[in-house]
């Protein structure tokens, strides 16, 4: 577990924009997550893909979509061949970031043969563009994402809809992407394009809660998953973006009605 935690910390610090590779998976991968988005396009093989404690069967027409808040691991039967596309928010349009972090966006997709072949061809072309450093990477990634978003429910368009100001939408997405980092009122206000005082008032009137409450909910939810999967209270605290153990304990108990250690013990029974 300590080796995995060290690997996670290093991986989260990379800050790359896009990478693409085709490879085979022959071993069970341990629980992990990334600081970027990830697409796993299955080419062949079978097994289980476990995302946030939900198990999905792996089949040849699968595509899996992962965000920075998704915990996942693979249990493979023999060898699973896949095309992996990793990317961060610099590679996609703002509206697509909203779709990616939408709570009801699916994690696992099954395409028909024609659809899957188109996605695979686009993924292979993206892999070629990545290898040669081509300038069409963003456009090809956009095409792949559009194929995936068509498989989601139409109510995506209502997420962060007309009741939210454009700047507040940007701040919410920024918060969802960076809650594990230190986030200040000034940083959120700058992202939204408002003065900090006005941003604070507008955020509460738009969402019904202040930005601190919204941020703490994201962090507590993430910490709960860490605790349930064997991480210590200390690691869960700092990996979730909290600055001190005492503050973490107070906020966690406020939302969960028990301390982090009590929650960890209860969730592992």
Backbone as JSON, one array per atom type, in Angstrom:
{
  "sequence": "XXXXXXXXXXXXXXXXXXXXXXXXXXXXXXXXXXXXXXXXXXXXXXXXXXXXXXXXXXXXXXXXXXXXXXXXXXXXXXXXXXXXXXXXXXXXXXXXXXXXXXXXXXXXXXXXXXXXXXXXXXXXXXXXXXXXXXXXXXXXXXXXXXXXXXXXXXXXXXXXXXXXXXXXXXXXXXXXXXXXXXXXXXXXXXXXXXXXXXXXXXXXXXXXXXXXXXXXXXXXXXXXXXXXXXXXXXXXXXXXXXXXXXXXXXXXXXXXXXXXXXXXXXXXX",
  "N": [[0.83, -1.21, 0.0], [1.98, 1.26, 0.78], [3.85, 1.65, -1.26], [2.14, 1.96, -3.42], [0.81, 4.33, -2.7], [2.94, 6.15, -2.82], [3.47, 6.02, -5.54], [1.07, 7.06, -6.53], [1.14, 9.71, -5.58], [3.36, 10.7, -6.98], [2.41, 10.41, -9.59], [0.23, 12.13, -9.62], [1.51, 14.51, -9.65], [2.51, 14.95, -12.15], [1.18, 16.37, -14.27], [0.6, 16.28, -17.07], [-0.64, 16.84, -20.47], [-1.72, 15.15, -22.51], [-1.59, 11.68, -23.27], [-1.07, 8.64, -25.07], [-1.46, 5.18, -25.62], [-1.03, 1.78, -26.66], [-1.5, -1.33, -25.28], [-1.0, -4.48, -23.49], [-2.68, -5.95, -20.71], [-1.85, -8.04, -18.17], [-1.78, -8.64, -15.54], [-3.4, -8.38, -12.31], [-4.34, -5.18, -11.56], [-3.66, -3.0, -8.85], [-5.79, -1.09, -6.61], [-6.2, 2.25, -7.63], [-5.87, 5.72, -8.66], [-6.04, 8.64, -10.79], [-4.67, 11.89, -11.59], [-5.83, 12.97, -13.74], [-8.03, 12.72, -16.63], [-9.18, 9.64, -18.1], [-9.42, 7.33, -20.76], [-10.25, 4.03, -21.47], [-10.07, 1.94, -24.01], [-11.28, -1.04, -24.88], [-9.83, -3.72, -26.59], [-9.54, -6.49, -26.83], [-10.12, -9.49, -24.89], [-11.08, -10.42, -21.48], [-12.64, -9.99, -18.24], [-12.85, -8.16, -15.14], [-13.66, -4.78, -14.5], [-13.27, -2.66, -11.99], [-14.81, 0.1, -10.69], [-15.02, 2.64, -8.47], [-15.97, 0.83, -6.55], [-17.9, -0.55, -7.98], [-18.46, -3.27, -10.07], [-17.71, -3.98, -13.4], [-18.27, -5.95, -16.28], [-15.71, -6.86, -18.53], [-15.57, -6.6, -21.98], [-15.14, -7.04, -25.58], [-16.21, -4.81, -26.91], [-16.16, -2.7, -25.18], [-15.8, 0.54, -23.61], [-14.22, 2.47, -21.19], [-14.64, 5.2, -19.02], [-12.9, 7.44, -17.07], [-12.52, 9.68, -14.33], [-10.68, 12.21, -12.43], [-11.58, 11.67, -9.85], [-12.26, 9.04, -9.64], [-11.86, 5.86, -8.3], [-10.2, 2.9, -9.21], [-9.63, -0.46, -10.45], [-8.3, -3.39, -12.11], [-9.32, -6.72, -12.83], [-8.18, -9.27, -14.54], [-8.76, -11.82, -17.02], [-6.47, -13.83, -18.14], [-5.13, -12.11, -20.73], [-5.76, -8.72, -21.36], [-6.18, -6.64, -24.02], [-5.75, -3.26, -24.7], [-6.49, 0.17, -25.57], [-5.18, 3.02, -24.32], [-6.06, 6.27, -23.38], [-5.01, 9.15, -21.99], [-5.72, 12.27, -20.52], [-5.83, 15.81, -19.75], [-7.64, 18.72, -18.48], [-6.83, 20.73, -20.17], [-6.97, 19.82, -22.71], [-9.57, 19.74, -23.63], [-12.82, 21.19, -24.35], [-14.6, 23.63, -22.36], [-17.35, 23.02, -22.0], [-17.33, 20.29, -22.31], [-15.83, 19.43, -20.16], [-17.66, 19.89, -18.14], [-19.57, 17.95, -18.85], [-18.02, 15.66, -18.44], [-17.57, 15.63, -15.65], [-20.1, 15.48, -14.72], [-22.39, 14.12, -12.45], [-23.98, 11.89, -13.21], [-22.89, 10.88, -15.49], [-21.98, 8.09, -17.37], [-19.73, 5.41, -16.5], [-18.97, 3.09, -17.76], [-19.23, 1.75, -21.03], [-20.95, 0.1, -23.67], [-20.57, -0.54, -26.97], [-21.99, -0.95, -30.27], [-20.73, -3.07, -32.93], [-19.93, -1.55, -35.22], [-19.85, 1.09, -34.18], [-17.89, 0.77, -32.21], [-15.67, 0.09, -33.76], [-15.23, 2.49, -35.12], [-14.5, 4.15, -33.0], [-12.19, 2.85, -32.13], [-10.54, 3.12, -34.41], [-10.32, 5.9, -34.47], [-9.03, 6.24, -32.02], [-6.6, 4.93, -32.53], [-5.61, 6.57, -34.54], [-5.3, 8.89, -33.04], [-3.33, 7.98, -31.31], [-1.21, 7.74, -33.14], [-0.92, 10.46, -33.88], [-0.11, 11.44, -31.42], [2.34, 10.15, -31.06], [3.9, 11.21, -33.17], [3.78, 13.83, -32.53], [1.77, 15.41, -33.61], [-0.57, 18.01, -34.7], [-3.29, 17.56, -34.48], [-4.39, 16.36, -32.31], [-6.2, 17.26, -30.31], [-8.59, 17.64, -31.74], [-9.19, 15.03, -32.6], [-9.48, 13.7, -30.18], [-11.73, 15.08, -29.29], [-13.66, 14.09, -31.08], [-13.81, 11.38, -30.28], [-14.77, 11.68, -27.65], [-17.25, 12.85, -28.2], [-18.57, 10.69, -29.39], [-18.86, 9.1, -27.17], [-20.37, 10.7, -25.4], [-22.81, 10.74, -26.68], [-23.96, 8.43, -25.86], [-24.92, 8.89, -23.37], [-27.5, 10.09, -21.12], [-30.04, 12.46, -22.21], [-30.42, 14.52, -20.36], [-28.07, 15.73, -19.66], [-27.67, 18.31, -20.59], [-28.97, 19.95, -18.85], [-27.48, 20.08, -16.59], [-25.88, 22.14, -14.29], [-27.35, 24.35, -15.25], [-29.47, 26.96, -16.59], [-29.93, 28.31, -14.23], [-27.56, 28.96, -13.14], [-24.89, 31.27, -13.14], [-22.53, 31.93, -15.75], [-19.86, 32.26, -14.87], [-20.0, 31.07, -12.33], [-20.49, 28.43, -13.01], [-18.0, 27.81, -14.15], [-16.38, 28.04, -11.9], [-17.37, 25.98, -10.26], [-16.77, 23.69, -11.76], [-13.99, 23.95, -11.81], [-13.49, 23.61, -9.09], [-14.31, 20.95, -8.73], [-12.37, 19.69, -10.2], [-10.0, 20.34, -8.93], [-10.1, 20.0, -6.17], [-8.47, 18.57, -4.47], [-6.27, 20.05, -4.12], [-4.82, 23.07, -2.73], [-7.25, 25.46, -2.41], [-8.3, 28.72, -2.77], [-10.5, 31.46, -1.9], [-9.94, 33.65, -3.49], [-8.73, 32.44, -5.72], [-10.83, 30.94, -6.81], [-12.65, 32.99, -7.37], [-11.21, 34.41, -9.27], [-11.12, 32.51, -11.31], [-13.8, 32.44, -11.94], [-14.17, 35.03, -12.75], [-14.96, 37.2, -11.2], [-15.11, 39.71, -8.56], [-13.81, 38.78, -5.37], [-15.59, 39.15, -3.11], [-18.1, 39.62, -4.32], [-18.28, 37.27, -5.8], [-18.48, 35.33, -3.77], [-21.03, 35.93, -2.69], [-22.62, 35.57, -4.96], [-22.17, 32.89, -5.56], [-23.4, 31.57, -3.42], [-26.07, 32.39, -3.72], [-26.64, 31.2, -6.14], [-26.19, 28.44, -5.8], [-27.17, 27.71, -3.33], [-25.6, 27.19, -1.16], [-22.55, 28.03, 0.58], [-19.24, 28.48, -0.87], [-17.31, 27.15, 0.6], [-18.66, 25.07, 1.94], [-19.46, 23.55, -0.27], [-16.96, 22.8, -1.3], [-15.92, 21.35, 0.87], [-17.68, 19.16, 0.94], [-16.99, 17.77, -1.38], [-14.37, 17.03, -0.7], [-14.72, 15.49, 1.64], [-16.27, 13.37, 0.65], [-14.4, 12.16, -1.04], [-12.43, 11.47, 0.81], [-13.81, 9.57, 2.32], [-13.93, 7.39, 0.57], [-11.22, 6.78, 0.38], [-10.64, 6.05, 3.05], [-12.29, 3.82, 3.33], [-10.97, 2.06, 1.75], [-8.64, 1.29, 2.96], [-6.71, 3.27, 3.46], [-4.82, 5.32, 5.68], [-5.96, 7.53, 8.34], [-4.48, 9.88, 8.36], [-3.28, 9.95, 5.75], [-5.62, 9.96, 4.21], [-6.69, 12.38, 4.94], [-4.8, 14.37, 3.96], [-4.49, 13.68, 1.25], [-6.98, 14.25, 0.32], [-7.16, 16.94, 0.31], [-7.35, 18.43, 2.65], [-5.98, 20.62, 5.11], [-5.08, 20.15, 7.71], [-5.06, 17.69, 10.34], [-6.78, 18.05, 12.51], [-8.69, 19.88, 11.59], [-9.71, 18.36, 9.49], [-10.85, 16.21, 10.93], [-12.91, 17.5, 12.37], [-14.56, 18.54, 10.3], [-15.19, 16.23, 8.86], [-16.65, 14.77, 10.74], [-18.84, 16.43, 11.01], [-20.22, 16.09, 8.59], [-20.54, 13.32, 8.42], [-21.27, 12.32, 10.85], [-19.61, 10.85, 12.48], [-16.26, 10.07, 13.51], [-13.27, 10.15, 11.41], [-11.68, 7.83, 11.92], [-13.56, 6.14, 13.13], [-15.32, 5.83, 11.02], [-13.68, 4.52, 9.17], [-13.23, 2.09, 10.46], [-15.85, 1.07, 10.62], [-16.53, 0.81, 7.92], [-14.95, -1.21, 7.0], [-15.78, -3.61, 7.98]],
  "CA": [[0.0, 0.0, 0.0], [2.84, 2.44, 0.82], [4.41, 1.82, -2.59], [1.07, 2.48, -4.27], [0.58, 5.72, -2.32], [4.04, 6.93, -3.36], [3.25, 6.07, -6.98], [-0.06, 7.97, -6.75], [1.59, 11.09, -5.36], [4.21, 11.07, -8.11], [1.59, 10.49, -10.78], [-0.6, 13.32, -9.52], [2.35, 15.7, -9.82], [3.07, 15.02, -13.51], [0.57, 17.5, -14.96], [0.7, 16.19, -18.52], [-1.86, 17.2, -21.17], [-2.29, 13.98, -23.18], [-0.73, 10.58, -23.69], [-1.86, 7.59, -25.71], [-0.65, 3.98, -25.8], [-1.72, 0.5, -26.85], [-0.73, -2.33, -24.54], [-1.72, -5.58, -22.89], [-2.7, -6.05, -19.25], [-1.85, -9.46, -17.81], [-1.81, -8.78, -14.08], [-4.41, -7.61, -11.61], [-3.82, -3.89, -11.14], [-4.21, -2.64, -7.55], [-6.62, 0.12, -6.53], [-5.46, 3.48, -7.87], [-6.59, 6.77, -9.36], [-5.13, 9.55, -11.5], [-4.98, 13.32, -11.48], [-6.29, 13.38, -15.06], [-9.07, 11.87, -17.2], [-8.63, 8.47, -18.77], [-10.28, 6.46, -21.55], [-9.71, 2.71, -21.73], [-10.8, 1.33, -25.12], [-10.96, -2.46, -24.84], [-9.64, -4.31, -27.91], [-9.8, -7.92, -26.7], [-9.93, -10.02, -23.55], [-12.21, -10.41, -20.56], [-12.31, -9.8, -16.83], [-13.67, -7.2, -14.42], [-13.13, -3.44, -14.27], [-13.97, -2.17, -10.79], [-14.74, 1.55, -10.61], [-15.75, 3.12, -7.28], [-16.56, -0.36, -5.93], [-18.88, -1.18, -8.87], [-17.77, -4.15, -10.99], [-18.22, -4.04, -14.77], [-17.65, -6.98, -17.1], [-14.91, -6.4, -19.67], [-15.79, -7.3, -23.24], [-14.39, -6.44, -26.68], [-16.79, -3.54, -27.36], [-16.21, -1.79, -24.03], [-14.98, 1.72, -23.38], [-14.38, 2.94, -19.82], [-14.32, 6.62, -18.85], [-12.5, 7.68, -15.68], [-12.22, 11.05, -13.96], [-9.71, 12.26, -11.33], [-12.15, 11.23, -8.56], [-12.66, 7.64, -9.74], [-10.95, 4.8, -7.88], [-10.45, 1.78, -10.1], [-8.63, -1.49, -10.63], [-8.67, -4.41, -13.08], [-9.11, -8.14, -12.59], [-8.21, -9.75, -15.92], [-8.66, -13.25, -17.32], [-5.43, -13.95, -19.17], [-4.61, -10.83, -21.17], [-6.69, -7.74, -21.93], [-5.53, -5.65, -24.88], [-6.52, -2.02, -24.65], [-5.91, 1.44, -26.0], [-5.34, 3.96, -23.22], [-5.92, 7.69, -23.69], [-5.01, 9.96, -20.77], [-5.72, 13.68, -20.9], [-6.28, 16.73, -18.71], [-8.66, 19.69, -18.92], [-6.29, 21.6, -21.21], [-7.21, 19.21, -24.02], [-10.99, 19.67, -23.98], [-13.61, 22.41, -24.19], [-15.23, 23.79, -21.05], [-18.64, 22.31, -21.93], [-17.06, 18.87, -22.19], [-15.43, 19.18, -18.78], [-18.92, 19.8, -17.39], [-20.14, 16.64, -19.13], [-17.18, 14.63, -17.84], [-17.71, 15.6, -14.2], [-21.52, 15.34, -14.42], [-22.5, 12.93, -11.57], [-24.65, 10.74, -13.82], [-22.17, 10.4, -16.67], [-21.64, 6.68, -17.21], [-18.32, 5.02, -16.44], [-18.74, 1.96, -18.66], [-20.04, 1.82, -22.24], [-20.89, -1.01, -24.61], [-20.92, -0.04, -28.3], [-22.13, -2.0, -31.27], [-19.45, -3.31, -33.6], [-19.56, -0.42, -36.08], [-19.48, 2.21, -33.32], [-16.63, 0.47, -31.55], [-14.62, 0.15, -34.76], [-14.94, 3.9, -35.37], [-13.77, 4.67, -31.84], [-10.84, 2.25, -32.16], [-9.78, 3.77, -35.49], [-9.99, 7.26, -34.01], [-8.03, 6.1, -30.97], [-5.32, 4.59, -33.15], [-5.14, 7.79, -35.2], [-4.83, 9.77, -31.96], [-2.06, 7.43, -30.87], [-0.23, 8.13, -34.15], [-0.69, 11.9, -33.72], [0.64, 11.62, -30.17], [3.72, 9.68, -31.27], [4.62, 12.11, -34.07], [3.63, 15.21, -32.06], [0.9, 16.1, -34.55], [-1.4, 19.1, -34.15], [-4.71, 17.21, -34.56], [-4.73, 15.54, -31.15], [-7.39, 17.77, -29.63], [-9.77, 17.4, -32.59], [-9.51, 13.6, -32.61], [-10.01, 13.41, -28.85], [-13.08, 15.62, -29.27], [-14.52, 13.15, -31.79], [-14.0, 10.2, -29.42], [-15.65, 12.07, -26.55], [-18.6, 13.04, -28.73], [-19.14, 9.35, -29.55], [-19.21, 8.6, -25.83], [-21.44, 11.51, -24.82], [-24.08, 10.37, -27.32], [-24.49, 7.28, -25.15], [-25.45, 9.32, -22.09], [-28.88, 10.57, -21.13], [-30.14, 13.84, -22.71], [-30.51, 15.55, -19.32], [-26.77, 16.38, -19.44], [-27.72, 19.74, -20.92], [-29.54, 20.72, -17.75], [-26.54, 20.15, -15.48], [-25.37, 23.52, -14.17], [-28.1, 24.99, -16.32], [-29.7, 28.39, -16.67], [-29.96, 28.92, -12.91], [-26.19, 29.28, -12.74], [-24.14, 32.2, -13.97], [-21.43, 31.29, -16.46], [-18.68, 32.25, -14.01], [-20.2, 30.11, -11.26], [-20.27, 27.12, -13.63], [-16.56, 27.62, -14.28], [-15.82, 27.85, -10.57], [-17.78, 24.66, -9.78], [-15.96, 22.71, -12.48], [-12.62, 24.1, -11.3], [-13.48, 23.02, -7.76], [-14.39, 19.51, -8.89], [-11.12, 19.21, -10.78], [-8.81, 20.69, -8.14], [-10.4, 20.06, -4.74], [-7.4, 17.94, -3.69], [-5.22, 21.05, -3.98], [-5.21, 24.23, -1.92], [-8.12, 26.35, -3.19], [-8.66, 29.92, -2.03], [-11.6, 32.26, -2.43], [-9.4, 34.49, -4.55], [-8.5, 31.61, -6.9], [-12.13, 30.62, -7.39], [-13.21, 34.24, -7.91], [-10.47, 34.71, -10.5], [-11.58, 31.55, -12.31], [-15.15, 32.84, -12.33], [-14.13, 36.36, -13.34], [-15.65, 38.14, -10.34], [-14.44, 40.13, -7.33], [-14.05, 37.75, -4.36], [-16.79, 39.38, -2.29], [-19.27, 39.41, -5.16], [-18.3, 35.85, -6.13], [-18.99, 34.6, -2.61], [-22.47, 36.16, -2.61], [-23.25, 34.99, -6.14], [-22.09, 31.43, -5.45], [-24.43, 31.1, -2.48], [-27.4, 32.61, -4.29], [-26.81, 30.29, -7.27], [-26.13, 27.03, -5.42], [-27.85, 27.47, -2.06], [-24.62, 26.98, -0.11], [-21.33, 28.78, 0.31], [-18.25, 27.68, -1.59], [-16.59, 26.31, 1.56], [-19.47, 23.86, 2.13], [-19.37, 22.77, -1.5], [-15.61, 22.25, -1.36], [-15.79, 20.34, 1.93], [-18.43, 17.97, 0.55], [-16.16, 17.03, -2.33], [-13.22, 16.46, -0.01], [-15.18, 14.44, 2.55], [-16.64, 12.23, -0.17], [-13.17, 11.52, -1.5], [-11.79, 10.89, 1.99], [-14.56, 8.38, 2.69], [-13.49, 6.3, -0.3], [-9.86, 6.42, 0.8], [-10.71, 5.36, 4.34], [-12.94, 2.53, 3.11], [-10.06, 1.2, 1.01], [-7.45, 0.95, 3.73], [-5.78, 4.37, 3.69], [-4.84, 5.82, 7.05], [-6.64, 8.8, 8.55], [-3.56, 10.94, 7.96], [-3.19, 10.0, 4.29], [-6.94, 10.35, 3.7], [-6.81, 13.82, 5.19], [-4.0, 15.23, 3.09], [-4.76, 13.36, -0.15], [-8.29, 14.82, -0.02], [-7.06, 18.39, 0.23], [-7.45, 19.11, 3.93], [-4.68, 21.15, 5.52], [-4.67, 19.68, 9.02], [-5.84, 16.56, 10.84], [-7.85, 18.52, 13.4], [-9.73, 20.44, 10.72], [-10.29, 17.21, 8.79], [-11.7, 15.48, 11.86], [-14.11, 18.29, 12.68], [-15.42, 18.63, 9.11], [-15.66, 14.88, 8.54], [-17.7, 14.41, 11.71], [-20.0, 17.27, 10.71], [-20.96, 15.53, 7.46], [-20.73, 11.87, 8.51], [-21.72, 12.0, 12.2], [-18.63, 9.99, 13.14], [-14.89, 10.48, 13.21], [-12.66, 9.38, 10.31], [-11.27, 6.49, 12.36], [-14.78, 5.36, 13.33], [-15.84, 5.5, 9.69], [-12.79, 3.52, 8.57], [-13.48, 0.82, 11.14], [-17.18, 0.6, 10.25], [-16.61, 0.5, 6.49], [-14.14, -2.38, 6.67], [-16.35, -4.8, 8.63]],
  "C": [[0.87, 1.26, 0.0], [3.45, 2.73, -0.54], [3.39, 2.43, -3.53], [0.83, 3.95, -3.97], [1.69, 6.62, -2.88], [3.87, 7.1, -4.86], [2.15, 7.08, -7.32], [0.4, 9.42, -6.61], [2.45, 11.57, -6.53], [3.38, 11.28, -9.37], [0.75, 11.75, -10.78], [0.2, 14.59, -9.8], [2.83, 15.89, -11.26], [2.51, 16.18, -14.32], [0.68, 17.46, -16.47], [-0.64, 16.55, -19.16], [-2.51, 16.01, -21.85], [-1.21, 12.94, -23.4], [-1.63, 9.48, -24.23], [-0.95, 6.38, -25.92], [-1.55, 2.77, -25.97], [-0.88, -0.56, -26.16], [-1.64, -3.42, -24.0], [-1.6, -5.56, -21.38], [-2.81, -7.52, -18.89], [-1.94, -9.69, -16.32], [-2.97, -7.99, -13.5], [-3.78, -6.3, -11.14], [-4.43, -3.5, -9.79], [-5.05, -1.36, -7.64], [-5.76, 1.36, -6.74], [-6.38, 4.52, -8.48], [-5.55, 7.71, -9.97], [-5.56, 11.0, -11.27], [-5.49, 13.86, -12.82], [-7.42, 12.44, -15.49], [-8.42, 10.72, -17.97], [-9.72, 7.74, -19.53], [-9.56, 5.14, -21.75], [-10.59, 2.06, -22.8], [-10.37, -0.13, -25.2], [-10.9, -3.0, -26.27], [-9.92, -5.81, -27.9], [-9.58, -8.33, -25.25], [-11.18, -9.91, -22.69], [-11.71, -10.27, -19.12], [-13.29, -8.86, -16.18], [-12.92, -5.87, -14.32], [-13.94, -2.87, -13.11], [-13.72, -0.68, -10.65], [-15.61, 2.01, -9.45], [-16.58, 2.0, -6.67], [-17.7, -0.98, -6.74], [-18.11, -1.99, -9.91], [-18.47, -4.18, -12.35], [-17.51, -5.16, -15.52], [-16.88, -6.34, -18.26], [-15.24, -7.25, -20.88], [-15.16, -6.49, -24.37], [-14.92, -5.08, -27.12], [-16.92, -2.51, -26.24], [-15.34, -0.56, -24.21], [-15.27, 2.18, -21.95], [-13.88, 4.37, -19.72], [-14.07, 6.9, -17.38], [-12.14, 9.15, -15.48], [-11.2, 11.05, -12.81], [-10.26, 11.81, -9.98], [-12.52, 9.76, -8.56], [-11.56, 6.69, -9.3], [-11.24, 3.57, -8.74], [-9.31, 0.76, -10.06], [-9.18, -2.57, -11.56], [-8.41, -5.8, -12.51], [-9.27, -8.82, -13.94], [-8.14, -11.27, -15.98], [-7.66, -13.4, -18.46], [-4.85, -12.59, -19.51], [-5.73, -9.98, -21.74], [-5.88, -6.74, -22.73], [-6.39, -4.39, -24.89], [-5.73, -0.85, -25.21], [-6.22, 2.45, -24.91], [-5.11, 5.39, -23.7], [-6.05, 8.46, -22.38], [-4.91, 11.43, -21.15], [-6.19, 14.53, -19.73], [-7.19, 17.79, -19.31], [-8.16, 20.64, -19.99], [-6.62, 21.1, -22.62], [-8.66, 19.26, -24.47], [-11.69, 21.0, -23.7], [-14.28, 22.43, -22.82], [-16.52, 23.0, -20.94], [-18.43, 20.81, -21.78], [-16.53, 18.5, -20.81], [-16.67, 19.04, -17.91], [-19.55, 18.44, -17.6], [-19.34, 15.53, -18.45], [-17.38, 14.51, -16.34], [-19.17, 15.51, -13.77], [-21.73, 14.06, -13.61], [-23.09, 11.7, -12.23], [-24.02, 10.3, -15.15], [-21.72, 8.96, -16.42], [-20.13, 6.47, -17.17], [-18.0, 3.94, -17.46], [-19.72, 2.01, -19.83], [-19.86, 0.55, -23.07], [-21.41, -0.49, -25.95], [-21.2, -1.22, -29.22], [-20.83, -2.07, -32.08], [-19.0, -2.13, -34.46], [-19.1, 0.78, -35.25], [-18.11, 1.98, -32.7], [-15.46, 0.55, -32.54], [-14.23, 1.6, -35.07], [-14.13, 4.51, -34.23], [-12.35, 4.14, -31.82], [-9.98, 2.92, -33.23], [-9.38, 5.19, -35.09], [-8.93, 7.22, -32.93], [-6.66, 5.78, -31.52], [-4.73, 5.78, -33.9], [-4.62, 8.79, -34.17], [-3.48, 9.29, -31.43], [-0.94, 7.81, -31.84], [0.11, 9.62, -34.03], [0.14, 12.19, -32.48], [2.12, 11.27, -30.38], [4.52, 10.67, -32.12], [4.54, 13.57, -33.61], [2.77, 16.04, -32.98], [-0.01, 17.12, -33.88], [-2.9, 18.83, -34.24], [-5.19, 16.42, -33.35], [-6.04, 15.98, -30.49], [-8.65, 17.48, -30.44], [-10.17, 15.93, -32.58], [-10.07, 13.18, -31.25], [-11.45, 13.9, -28.73], [-14.07, 14.67, -29.95], [-14.83, 11.92, -30.92], [-14.96, 10.53, -28.28], [-17.08, 12.27, -27.03], [-19.3, 11.7, -28.94], [-19.62, 8.81, -28.21], [-20.39, 9.38, -25.26], [-22.8, 11.2, -25.44], [-24.73, 9.19, -26.62], [-25.07, 7.65, -23.78], [-26.86, 9.88, -22.24], [-28.93, 12.03, -21.59], [-30.16, 14.91, -21.64], [-29.16, 16.16, -18.96], [-26.86, 17.89, -19.64], [-28.26, 20.58, -19.79], [-28.59, 20.85, -16.57], [-25.87, 21.52, -15.45], [-26.05, 24.4, -15.22], [-28.32, 26.47, -16.13], [-29.74, 29.08, -15.31], [-28.58, 29.33, -12.41], [-25.59, 30.31, -13.7], [-22.95, 31.47, -14.59], [-20.19, 31.19, -15.58], [-18.79, 31.25, -12.87], [-20.03, 28.69, -11.79], [-18.77, 26.82, -13.69], [-15.92, 27.34, -12.92], [-16.15, 26.47, -10.02], [-16.95, 23.58, -10.46], [-14.52, 22.75, -12.0], [-12.49, 23.42, -9.93], [-13.49, 21.49, -7.85], [-13.09, 18.91, -9.42], [-9.94, 19.36, -9.83], [-9.03, 20.67, -6.63], [-9.32, 19.43, -3.88], [-6.22, 18.9, -3.47], [-5.7, 22.16, -3.04], [-6.0, 25.19, -2.8], [-8.54, 27.53, -2.31], [-9.86, 30.6, -2.67], [-11.12, 33.09, -3.61], [-9.2, 33.7, -5.85], [-9.81, 31.27, -7.6], [-12.76, 31.85, -8.03], [-12.52, 34.62, -9.22], [-10.92, 33.79, -11.62], [-12.96, 31.95, -12.84], [-15.19, 34.21, -13.0], [-14.84, 37.41, -12.53], [-14.74, 38.6, -9.2], [-14.77, 39.1, -6.25], [-15.32, 37.94, -3.54], [-18.06, 39.11, -3.09], [-19.4, 37.94, -5.54], [-18.91, 35.04, -4.99], [-20.51, 34.73, -2.5], [-23.19, 35.47, -3.76], [-23.24, 33.46, -6.09], [-23.2, 30.91, -4.54], [-25.82, 31.28, -3.05], [-27.68, 31.65, -5.44], [-26.94, 28.84, -6.84], [-26.87, 26.71, -4.14], [-26.91, 27.17, -0.91], [-23.37, 27.78, -0.43], [-20.27, 27.86, -0.29], [-17.47, 26.77, -0.67], [-17.35, 25.0, 1.78], [-19.38, 22.96, 0.91], [-18.02, 22.08, -1.62], [-15.43, 21.13, -0.33], [-16.53, 19.05, 1.6], [-17.63, 17.11, -0.42], [-15.01, 16.33, -1.61], [-13.61, 15.33, 0.93], [-15.57, 13.19, 1.76], [-15.44, 11.44, -0.65], [-12.47, 10.82, -0.33], [-12.5, 9.62, 2.44], [-14.14, 7.18, 1.85], [-12.09, 5.84, 0.07], [-9.89, 5.59, 2.08], [-11.28, 3.95, 4.17], [-12.02, 1.54, 2.4], [-8.7, 1.06, 1.67], [-6.44, 2.06, 3.93], [-5.91, 4.86, 5.13], [-5.6, 7.13, 7.14], [-5.77, 9.95, 8.07], [-3.47, 11.07, 6.44], [-4.51, 10.43, 3.67], [-7.16, 11.84, 3.86], [-6.08, 14.63, 4.13], [-4.2, 14.94, 1.6], [-6.09, 13.93, -0.61], [-8.28, 16.34, -0.03], [-7.2, 19.14, 1.53], [-6.05, 19.5, 4.41], [-4.19, 20.68, 6.86], [-5.59, 18.56, 9.48], [-7.0, 17.01, 11.72], [-9.02, 19.09, 12.59], [-10.46, 19.33, 9.97], [-11.27, 16.46, 9.7], [-13.0, 16.2, 12.15], [-15.08, 18.31, 11.5], [-16.0, 17.27, 8.76], [-16.81, 14.49, 9.47], [-18.97, 15.2, 11.46], [-20.86, 16.65, 9.62], [-21.3, 14.06, 7.61], [-21.21, 11.4, 9.88], [-20.84, 10.95, 12.89], [-17.24, 10.46, 12.74], [-14.35, 9.67, 12.03], [-12.26, 7.97, 10.72], [-12.47, 5.59, 12.6], [-15.36, 4.92, 11.99], [-15.0, 4.41, 9.03], [-13.07, 2.15, 9.17], [-14.82, 0.23, 10.7], [-17.25, 0.13, 8.8], [-15.83, -0.75, 6.11], [-14.65, -3.66, 7.31], [-16.88, -5.77, 7.59]]
}
